[in-house]
């Protein structure tokens, strides 16, 4: 019973820039840990795509969200990675969460949303306080639209406030972050297997 993961990198950078992404680095570390559990991860850099504003699954010509949505539907695990800006998830992250609002109205014949049975986790990086606030915002949004949250489903790193060292600049991953990554991957994959084997009951 293979499990698939999809990661949304919500950095404000596009993948084409030469500057490395701290959010991308944390996602890569989590993806490596997922792989130890037999789970392959595909990563989408949201800033590479034209995700139109709105709360439907398709906002018309030029909207790249429908193809991203389809990958979310096909995955068993959704990992949302974001930097902290002004104490908040990135604007790109919020745009994706707004578009997932459409899941509220998209149900099968037994009233189950397209997101039911899918497990979500969060990765947060920044050089200011706010990791708990940011993860709380994303957790609430994902749970509202139907995703299931495992225990300890967040890994985060916070650097010195107003500092110049980013997560991607570190020579090695701090032990506490390694512990969070291992727990996130272990619990997320475990829950995803359980839900894939036994769906939520319908109405």
N, C-alpha and C positions, 0 to 999 in steps of 0.2 A: 504494500500500500504506500506508494511514493508520496511524499509531501513536498509541495512547492512553495517557495517564498518569493514575495515581491517587495522590494525596498523602494520607497520614494525619497529621493534626496532633495530636500527642500532648500538647499543653499541658494543664495541669490546669484551665484555664478553659473555660467553654462559649462558644459563639459569640454567645450572647445578652448577655454582659456588655459593659459600655461600655469597659472597660480593654483596650487593644490587646495583641496577642500577638506577642512577639518571634519565636517559632517560626513563627507565621503570616506574619510579614513576610519571613522567610528563604524560606519555601515560595513565597510570592508572587514573589519575585525569581527563584527557580529556574523557576517556571512561566512567567514572562515570557521567560526564556531558552529554555525548551522551545518556546515559541510561535515563536521565530525559526527553529526547525527544523521547523515545521509540526506540532507536537505540542500538542494541547489537554490541559489538566490539570483534573481534578475534585478538589476538596479536601473531605475529611471530617474534621470536628472530633470526635474520638473521645469527648470528654467530653460531647457532646450525646446520646450513645447508652447504652443499658443493655447493656453487654457482660458477660455473665455469666461467672463463673470456670469453668474447665474446659478440656479439650483435645479437644473434639469440634467438629464444624462447626455443631451445633445443640444448645443446652442447654435447649431446651424453651420453655414459655410465657414471653413477655415478653423473650426474647433477641433483641437487635438484630443480633447478629453475622452470621446467615445472609445478610442483605441486603448487609452490608459485604463479606462473603466473595465474594458474587456479583460485586460491582464489581471486586474484586481479580482474579478469574478472567477478567473481560472486558477488563482492562487489559493492556498490554504492558510498562508500566513501573510499578513501585511505589516511591514516594518516602516514606520514613518520617522525619518530623520530630519532634524531641523537645527539650525543655529538659533541663538537668542539675539533678538534685536529689540532694543527698547523694552527689555523685560518680557517680550512676547515671542510666540512662534513666528517664523518668517511670514511675510505676506504671501509667498508662494505656497507655503504649507496651508495657510488659512483658505486660500483659493481652492485647493484640492479638497479640504474638508467641506467647504460650502457646496462643492459639486456632488459630494457623496450624500448630501441631504436628499437627493432623489431616491435613495434606497428606501426611504420611509414609505414611498408609494408603490414601490416595485416588489410585488409579492407573488408567490406561486399560488396554486389552487387551494392551498391549505393555510394561506395567510403568512407564510414565512418569507422574510425579506431575503434579497439576493446575498446579503452580507451575513445571514445567520449561519453559524457553524464555522465561520472564519475567525481566526485568532489574530489579535493585533498586539504590537509592541512598539516602543518608542525609543529613539536615540536622540540625545540633546547635547550640544556643545556650545560653549560661549566663554567670554572673558568678563562676565558680569554675573551677579546673582540672578536666580530665576529658574533654575532647572526644575525644581519641584512645581513651581507655578506653571511653567510651560508644559511639562508632562501632564499635569492635572487638566489643563485645557484640552489637550489632544485626547487624553483618555476619555474625558466626558463626551467629547464630540463623537469619537469612534463608537463608544458604547451606545450613545443615543441613536446612531444609525444602524446598529445591529451587530457590531463586532463583539467578540468575547475577549476579556482581558485575563490573562493568567497572573499568578502571583509574581511580584517583582519583575514586571515586564517593562523595565526601563533601565537603560545604561546611560550615564551622563558624565561629562567632565566639565569642570568650571575652572578657568584660569584666574589669575590675579586680576582684580577689577582694573580696568583701563590699561591692562598689561599688553605687552607686544608679543608674548609667546602664545602661540595657538596650539591646539591639540596635535595638529599635523606636524608641528615642529619638534615634538618630544622625541628624545632618543629611544625611549622605551615606554610601553604602556604602564601606567601606575598599577600597582597590585590591586588596589580597591576597584579600579575600572575593569581589570581583568575578571575579578570576582563577579561584578555586575553582569558582564557580558556572558560568562558561563552560566549564571543563574537564569538570565533572560532566555538564552538559547535552550537550555534544558527544559525549563517549564513551558516555554512556548511550543516547542516541538511535541512535548508530551501531551499537552492539551489539544493540539491540532490533530494528533492521531486519534485521541478519544472521540473528538467531535466528528471526524471523518467516518469513524466506525459506527457512530450512533448519532443520527441527526436530531435536532430539536424537534419535539412533537409539533404537529400542525394544530390549527384551531379545531 
